[in-house]
């Protein structure tokens, strides 16, 4: 099946997150900047219908946020004592879960106060009865991050540790931006490692939003990134969509230009090779030598042999493979498929090579949709 390079899938399995929530597990998410860790957590608890209290670890204060701010009060007996004033959400026991973002940027006093909270759901012995779990997110404590390594005691308080991959979330980008989101995902995948390091998923989101507003995208993306190609893909759509339009319209000239483009060609070919129907339309445009180079892929070889009666370029490629001789593995595989698909090779002498005709599709291929699925018929 000709499938999209980016199905709308999340970075972390939602079922895994819901399991942790429903079972009251403390979770630590680790990932680089801009991958959407906070969004993941907010959405997960919103889906569960639970009240989440969110803190930014870098700005937390253990007294104000956890322990409570002391104030003197006079008792009826005239003695002055200290009373702790806590956040209203905690006093009224309204919180189902607490999430501390940038946990390893929090002051050590905050992380120490969180130890009791993580294990016993209490601070200085005061228990929060409704509280089910504590979640936190951290950046890797290495490379360019000004973040501290959590000590073993802190790490051990979390039941589950989840690594969030450093890449844009397909589910989010496709839901938020549609075709432009798919184009952005495809563009990011084709950037160098250095460019990807500098274009975080968050920065990629900035670029898409500003591009759709016709704003100065060159001031958003770094010089290492191919900004011109980004703007072109946002404007024209992802390669998959362009291939589908070309296939639906039968535009061979446009298809050839797309396949031969050094920037888009490899990605386009990756899509094409997933579908027999797409192979029948696009591969003849590459020429026999290029077709031959693709035949070690058994799926491609099977398609080429199967439709060699209908596509002259495929038939020429099959004959070329058979001429490699019985000792050649590709030749033997081709011969086996020729027999399996009952293809007749009229002569093993020098064949008459013919040009591709306007009528390429046989009855079976004509029943295929652009995704390689058979439609209609009985």
Secondary structure, DSSP 8 states (H G I E B T S, - for coil): ----SS-S--SS-HHHHHHHHHTT--EEEE--TTS-HHHHHHHHHHHHT--EEEEEGGG--IIIIII-EEEEEE-TTS-EEEEEE--HHHHTT--SEEEEETGGGS-HHHHHHHHHHHHHSEETTEE-TT--EEEEEE--SSTT-------HHHHTT-SEEEE--SS--HHHHHHHHTHHHHHHHHHHHTS-HHHHHHS-HHHHHHHHHHHHTT--GGGTS-TTS-HHHHHHHHHH--HHHHHHHHHHHT-HHHHHHHHH-TTTHHHHHHHHTT-HHHHHHHGGGG-HHHHHHHTTSHHHHHHHHHTTTT-HHHHHHHHHHHTT-TTSHHHHHHHHHHHHTT-----SS--------S----HHHHTB-TTS-B-S--
